[in-house]
Amino acid sequence: MPAMSMSEAAAPPRSFLVRNRTRLIPLIWAAALPLVIFIRYPWQQQPITSYVLETLGFAALVFGIFIRCWSTLYIGGRKGLELQRSGPYSLVRHPLYVGSLFIGVGLSLFVQNPLLLLLVLIYFWAQYRVTIRYEETLLAERFGEEHAQYINQVPCFLPSFGHADFTSPRSVDVPALRDEAVNCLVYLLFMPISQLIVLLQQHDIVPALTLTLRHLGLH
């Protein structure tokens, strides 16, 4: 079924979270900064535990960046205008958001901050639950039966290789890919900054409250 034009398919109403999702993300990270700067945890002083968490966080972050850049190769500049079914979109319907989740979880693990991890998970659930519902309603109106078939074949988040298609993208939106690379670079820069914050905390240059598992109600 051919895709409808923007004027032929009326978009469903957008909620506050959908309309402002690009503005909310930096605000959420800014609000989370005090959790990183002014709170520390005893396991940050334990070399083995700290190394494991940092390694897992770095791996999750890099994997999330890879997923987002790979997805942008296929959907950059065309999101909502065509039904993309190849590349990462043949494995999951929302690979960009999967990548975002890995980035958020990766950063939380790297700074070893359970409160930040909780904030990331709550925000992801609230934001993308609404956003995905809106986007899939929009795609269903524009692509009809083709989209219904796509939903039946490809899961939302957990990958399935039953209809994997790694055909190269027909074209690449270079500005969109560049913008995504810049965003990912910002996330990578957060890692040495967080290391600097820990160093300043250890030397009592930055005052920080030490929270234990007992304070978090986990012991």
PyMOL commands that set and color helices and strands:
alter all, ss='L'
color gray80, all
select helices_A, chain A and resi 16-19+21-37+42-45+47-75+87-90+95-110+114-153+174-202
alter helices_A, ss='H'
color red, helices_A
select strands_A, chain A and resi 39-40+209-210
alter strands_A, ss='S'
color yellow, strands_A
deselect
rebuild
show_as cartoon
